[in-house]
Amino acid sequence: MKTAYLFWIVFFLGTQPLLSNAQVYKWKDKDGSIRYTDTPPPSNIKQEIIGSKKAPSPSVNPAPTATPTEVVKPNTSFKEIPTPESEAMAAQKRQNNAEAEKRAKQEKEAEAKRKAENCKAARVNYETYNQGGRVFKLNAKGEREFMGDNDLSAAKAQAQREINSNCF
């Protein structure tokens, strides 16, 4: 009875490496920690295949043979086999493109935020000048200078131009 158990334990332990044929990928995430997974990492991250138990598939197509009257032309339309250097360059290019897109998006968002703030300020200014009454500005010395009718209409027109340029 003990020999039967011992036989099955040795059998399962001996065949276990044959059953596992998954690839193991090693890569660094954005925080810099090393990850080991059986699924490939995102395409813009450099990876290293640690273990691959898959056997290469044998070629099924036999080599063409030439008859005395037939000449076999060499195949000139071959695909370039990707090398680790070209894959690394492609990954670097994808990463640079992603970073450039991210920067452009951030700049666009910052510009939109700036325009929204300028629009809000221009509307507040326009409403202030439109209400009438006594409106003042501070001069270089920090003293109040009240605006006349001409100054108010000029400031109101300037606020309207700012609204047109920032709000629409």
C-alpha positions in Angstrom: 0.0 0.0 0.0 2.8 2.4 0.9 4.6 1.6 -2.4 1.4 2.5 -4.4 1.2 5.9 -2.6 4.9 6.4 -3.1 4.6 5.5 -6.8 1.7 8.0 -7.4 3.5 10.8 -5.5 6.7 10.3 -7.5 4.6 10.0 -10.7 2.8 13.3 -10.1 5.9 15.2 -9.0 7.7 13.9 -12.0 5.1 14.9 -14.5 4.3 18.3 -13.0 6.9 20.2 -15.0 5.5 18.7 -18.2 2.1 20.1 -17.5 3.1 23.7 -17.0 3.8 25.3 -20.3 3.0 28.9 -19.6 5.3 31.8 -20.3 6.4 34.0 -17.4 7.0 37.7 -18.0 9.2 39.9 -16.0 8.6 43.7 -16.2 8.7 46.9 -14.1 5.5 48.8 -13.4 5.2 52.6 -13.4 6.2 52.6 -9.7 9.4 50.8 -10.4 8.5 47.5 -8.7 9.3 44.3 -10.6 6.3 42.1 -11.6 6.2 38.5 -12.6 3.1 37.5 -14.4 1.8 34.9 -16.9 0.0 37.6 -18.9 1.9 40.0 -21.1 2.4 43.5 -19.7 1.0 46.6 -21.5 2.6 47.1 -24.9 4.6 50.2 -24.0 6.5 48.5 -21.2 9.8 46.7 -21.7 9.4 43.0 -20.8 11.6 40.0 -20.5 10.3 36.4 -21.0 11.7 34.3 -18.1 10.4 30.9 -18.8 8.8 29.4 -21.9 8.2 25.7 -21.9 6.5 25.7 -25.2 8.3 23.5 -27.8 8.7 25.1 -31.2 6.3 23.8 -33.7 7.8 21.7 -36.4 7.6 22.9 -40.0 4.9 21.0 -41.9 5.7 22.3 -45.4 8.3 20.2 -47.2 11.1 22.0 -49.1 10.2 22.5 -52.7 12.1 20.3 -55.2 13.1 21.4 -58.6 12.7 19.3 -61.7 15.3 19.6 -64.4 13.1 21.9 -66.5 11.8 24.0 -63.6 13.9 26.6 -61.8 12.9 27.6 -58.3 13.2 31.3 -57.8 14.3 32.5 -54.3 11.7 34.1 -52.2 12.5 37.8 -52.0 9.3 38.8 -50.1 10.4 37.8 -46.6 9.3 39.5 -43.4 11.9 40.9 -41.1 12.2 39.0 -37.8 11.8 41.4 -35.0 14.9 41.6 -32.8 15.0 42.7 -29.2 16.6 46.0 -30.2 13.8 46.8 -32.7 11.2 45.8 -30.2 12.8 48.0 -27.6 13.0 50.9 -30.1 9.3 50.4 -31.0 8.3 50.3 -27.3 10.4 53.5 -26.7 8.7 55.2 -29.6 5.2 54.2 -28.3 6.1 55.4 -24.9 7.4 58.8 -26.3 4.2 59.1 -28.3 2.0 58.4 -25.3 4.0 61.0 -23.2 3.6 63.6 -26.0 -0.1 63.0 -26.2 -0.4 63.3 -22.4 1.5 66.6 -22.4 -0.6 67.9 -25.3 -3.8 66.9 -23.4 -2.6 68.6 -20.2 -1.7 71.8 -22.1 -5.1 71.8 -23.8 -6.9 71.3 -20.4 -4.8 74.1 -18.8 -5.6 76.4 -21.7 -9.3 75.6 -21.4 -9.2 76.3 -17.6 -7.4 79.6 -18.2 -9.9 80.7 -20.8 -12.8 79.8 -18.4 -11.3 81.8 -15.6 -10.7 84.8 -17.9 -14.2 84.5 -19.2 -15.6 84.6 -15.7 -13.5 87.6 -14.7 -14.5 89.4 -17.9 -18.2 88.8 -17.3 -17.9 90.1 -13.7 -16.1 93.2 -15.0 -18.7 93.8 -17.7 -21.6 93.5 -15.1 -19.7 96.0 -12.8 -19.3 98.5 -15.6 -22.9 97.9 -16.8 -24.5 98.6 -13.4 -23.5 102.2 -13.4 -22.9 104.2 -10.3 -19.5 105.2 -9.0 -16.7 102.8 -10.0 -13.1 103.4 -9.0 -9.6 102.1 -9.8 -6.6 102.2 -7.6 -3.7 104.3 -8.9 0.0 103.6 -8.5 0.0 105.2 -5.0 -2.9 103.0 -3.9 -5.4 105.9 -3.9 -8.9 105.6 -5.3 -9.6 107.3 -8.7 -13.3 107.3 -9.7 -14.0 106.6 -13.3 -15.9 109.0 -15.5 -18.5 108.2 -18.1 -15.9 108.0 -20.9 -13.7 105.7 -18.8 -16.7 103.5 -17.9 -17.7 103.1 -21.6 -14.1 102.3 -22.6 -13.8 99.7 -19.8 -17.2 98.3 -20.7 -16.1 97.9 -24.3 -12.8 96.3 -23.2 -14.7 93.8 -21.0 -17.0 93.0 -23.9 -13.9 92.2 -26.2 -12.5 90.0 -23.4 -15.8 88.1 -23.2 -15.9 87.6 -27.0 -12.3 86.3 -27.0 -12.5 84.1 -24.0 -16.1 82.9 -23.8 -16.9 81.9 -27.3 
